[in-house]
Amino acid sequence: MFTEYIEKISKGDDLTSEESENAMKQILNGQISSEEISAFLMGLRMKGESIDELTSFVKVMRSSSIPVEVDTTNAVDLCGTGGDKSGTFNISTAAMFVVAGANIPVLKHGNRSVSSKSGSYDVLIELGGVPNLQKQQVEKLFNETGMAFMFAPNFHPALKHVMPARRALKIRTFFNMLGPMLNPAQVKYQLVGTYSREAALKMNQIFEKLDVDRTLTVHSFDGLDEVSLTTKSDIFESRRSEKSLQFQFDPTSIGYELVSMKSLQGGDAKMNAEIIRSIAENRSTRAQRNIVELNAAFAIYAANQSDNFEKAKEIAAKSIDSGEMKRKIDLFASESQTVASET
């Protein structure tokens, strides 16, 4: 049966939703060889994945994940596809603490570094936290602090069957795009940075078919998988039961000055953690603070806690200036250590 799927896509034909679901179930159940998975991934990449195929894959991968069972009311996830090769510091991880400092629940889904010197997991360790938590530990941490980090490998064990093929191919596949859509808590609000405009558009179209309330998928003109301060960004907004919005965002429209890409550069996890702490302690550069404040504002808007970006910007700024961002960083560090040691 799986061979028939490979043959079908090799002819340029799309799989039906049922075929897509069945193919992904076989892969995640460990029934398919790495060689066949590689052929499947390459065939889809060459054909071009359809929205129905990708949506079906997401649904199966979500159902096979270990669920984080908490109250997700108003909770938001800030994450990115990675792969922009920009060398910036961990902007979305820093913004996570700004959003949490604004009393908005955060359930961030992330991983170790793949293409950069420092992923979310890496910088959280340098900030004193314990990101490698299991289901019950994450649930306890979130219930006690209103924020948590879900280390992807701990919640998607079935994806281990795909890794040998992905490592052997050494190219981007649809799994890079779908990762941010697999939040184990299945939050209803998300801000997702993407590696290309095409990926942002496709992810927006997939979110439209999922059980979400508001999502923003973004890609900047400079290539960042963040809302940028160097130039404009493409924004794709999906809202439940409403037509999607597409627009270009100019940071100068809400009072920011454009900056150089060089001013946003980071380094290894230790250096990036120091940048994040400097922002929380109001001793960073203006560019570093503003890029985090801007992305936090977008997450606050995505979480439906503001109806415009100007107001969201004010909320984000207050979180930093009041010291709440710093308090949340320290709270995450201390409480994640406690949770990890208790269970």
N, C-alpha and C positions, 0 to 999 in steps of 0.2 A: 504493500500500500504506500509506504513512504517513498519508494522508488518512483511510483506513479506521480507523486507530488513534484519530485525533482524534475521528472520528464516534462510535466505540464508547464512549470515555470521556465524551463529551458527553451520552450517554444514561445515564450513571451506572454503566456496566458496567466491571468490572475487566479489564485485559489479562491474558492467560495469561503464564506465565514465558517461553515462546518468543517471544511477541509483544513483550514488554517488552525482551528481549535484542535482538531485531531492530531495534526502534525506537531504542534507545540506540546500537547499532552504526551505524545510518544517520546519526544526529546527529553522532557523533564522527568519522565519515568525511567530514563536510562535505557530505553529500548533501542536507541539509534547509535550507530558507531560514529566516532569523531570524523571519519572520512565522509560519511553521508551528511553529517551536520555541516561540514565545511562546504560541500557541494550545494546544499540547501541555502546557506547564507550567501554564497557567491551568486547563485542563480537568482535569488531575490534582489541582490544588489544590482546585478546587470539588467534585470527586467525593470526594476523600480517597484518598491513595495507599495501596494494600494492601501488606502486608509482603512478599508474593511479588513484586510489582512492584519495590519498593525493593531487595530482595535481588538481583534480576536486574540492576537498574541498577548496583549496586555491583560485581557480578562482572564486568560488561563494562568498567566504568571502571577497575577494578583491572588487567584484562588489557591495557588500552590504555596503561597508564602505563609510564614508564621504570623498570625495577626497580633497586633498590639491593641489590647482591649481597654480603651480609656474613653472618657468623654471628650470628643473632638469638637465640641461647640466652639466656634470662633477660632479654632486652632489653624495655624498656617505652616506650610513647609516652604523653605527657601532653599533651592538647590539648583545645580546646573549640570549640563551634559559633560562639561569639561571639553578638552580638545581644542581650545582656542589658541594654545601655545603662546599666551600673552606675557607670562611671567609676572602677573600682578599678584598681590598678596591675597589672602583668603577673605574676599569681600563679603560673600554671602554668610560666612561663618561669623564674621564680626557683626553683620547686620542682624543676625539671629538674636544676639544679646541686646541690641537696641530695641528690637520688637518686643522681646520678653520684658525689657525694662519699662515698656509702655503698657504693661499688664495685659498683653495679648499672648495667649498660649502658643507655644512653638513646638512642633514635632518634626524635627529635621532628619531627613534620610540622607545618608552619605557613605563615603568610602575612604579608603586610603588613596594616596596619590597614585595616579596611573601615568599621566602625561606631564605632570608638573612636579616641582620639588616638594610641594606640601599640599596634601588633601585636607579635607575637613577633619578626618580622624587624626592626622598627624599634628595639626595645630592645636586641637583640643587637648592632646596629651601635654604639649608644651605650656598650655594655659593652666595645667594642674589637674585637669579632669580625667575621668576614666570613660572613654567612649566605647570600649568593648564590653557592652552589657547585653544580657540575655532578656528575653521577653518580660519576665516578672520584675526584673531589676529596672528595666525601662519604664514599666507601668508604675512602679513605686516612685521612681525619680520624678516622673511627670506629675503624679498626683500630689507630690510634696512641694514641687517647685514651679509647676506650670510650664516646664520646658524639658525636652529630652532629645538625645541624639540616638538614632537607630542605625547601627553599623550593618550595612547591607548584607554581608555574608552570613550574619547570624539569623537573618530573617528570610533568606532566599536560598535554602540549602540545595534545592533541586537544580539551581543554575550551575552547580559544580559539573554537571554533565556537559555543559556548553563550553566551559573554560578551555579545555585542550584545543578545541577547534578554533576558538577565538585567538588563543595565543599563537597557534600555527599560522593563521592567516595574516596576523599583524596589520590588519586594516580595519577601518571603522565599519561596523555593521549596524543593523537596526537595533541591536541590544544597547548601543551607546545612546541612542535616542530614547529608548523606552525605559531605561533605568530610573530616571527621575519620576516616572509615572507609576512606580511600584511602591509607593509609601505604605509600609505595613499597617499603619493606623487608618489608611484610606481617608486622609483629611479632605475636606471639601473646598479648601482654599489653598492655592499654590502660586508662587512666583518661581518660574523656571527660566533660567538662562540657557541659551542654546548656541551651538557652534556655527550655525548658518541660518540665514533667513528662511530657506526651504524647510529646515528642521523645525523652526519656530512655527511656521504655517501648518506643517503636518501635525505637530503635537497639539496645536490648537484645535484642529479638526478632529483629532482623536478624543481630546478632552470633552468636546461637544457630545460625544457618544457615551461618555462615562457619567457616573453619579457624582458630579461636582457642582458647587454653587458659583464659584468665580475663580478663574485661573488667568494668569498673565504669562504668556511665553514671549521672551524678548531676545533680540539679537541686535548688537550695535554695529553701526557703519564701520567702526574700526576693527571689527572682528571679535570683540569681547562677548563672552556669554554672561554678561551683566548689563544693567542699564549704565551707559558710559557717561563720563564727564568730558570726554575729549571731542565728542561729536553727537549727532542724533542717533536714536535707536528705533528699530522697528518693534512695535508692540502689537500683539494679537491677544485680544481679551475675549474670553468665553464666559457667559453667564447662563445660569439655568433658565431654560424656557425663553431665552431671548436671542436675538440674532447677534452673532459675533461682531466685534468691532476690530478694525485694523487702523492703526494710525502711527505717525512718526512723532516721537517725543524729542523735543529740544530742551536740554537742561537749563538753558538761559531763560526759558519761558517762566520758570518759577524762581528766578533770581540767582542761579549759579553761574559762575564764570567758567569758561572752558579751560581745561588744563592739558598738559602734555602727557602722553602715555608714559614717559619716563618717570613722571611724578607719582605714578601709581604702581611702580614696580616693587616686588617683594623679593624674597629669597627662599631660604629653607624654612622649616617649620619654626625653629627658634626665632629667627628674624621676624617672621610673620606674626608670631605670638606677641613679640615686643611691639610691633606696629599696632596691633589690636589693643594692647594695654595702654599704649600712648594715646589712642583715640579716646578710650574710656576715661582717661585721666586728664583730658584736655591739654595734652602737650604734643600732639601730632602736628603734621603739616596740615594746612587748610585743605589741600587736595585729598589727602588720606581721609580726613574726617568727612568731607563732603561726599565722596563716592560711597562711603558706608551709610551716611545719613540718607542719601538719595535712594539707595537700594532698599533700605529699611522702610522708607516712605512708600515705595512701590509695594512692599510686602504688607504694610499696614492698609494700603488701599485694596490690595488683593484679598485681605481678610475681612473686607467689608466694614472696616472700622473708620473709614473716611470716604466721603463721596467725591473728593477731589484731591489732587496731588499737593496743592498748597497747604491744605489743612494737615495732610499726612506728614508733610515735611516738618510742620510745627510740632507735631506729636513726637516725631523721631528726634528732633533737636532737643526737646525737653528731656527725653530719656537719657541723652548723653550729658547734657548740662547739669542735670539734677543729681548725677551720680548713680542713677538706677542701672545704667548699662554696666558699670563697674561692679555694682552689687550683684548683678545677675551672673557675671563671670565668676566672681568669688563663690557665689552660692552653687553654681554648677560644679565647680571644682570640689568643694567640700562635700556636697551631698552625693555626688557620683562616687567619690571615694568611700563614703559611708555605706552606700547601697552595695557597692562591689565587695566590701569587706564583710557584710552581714550575711550575704547569701552565696 
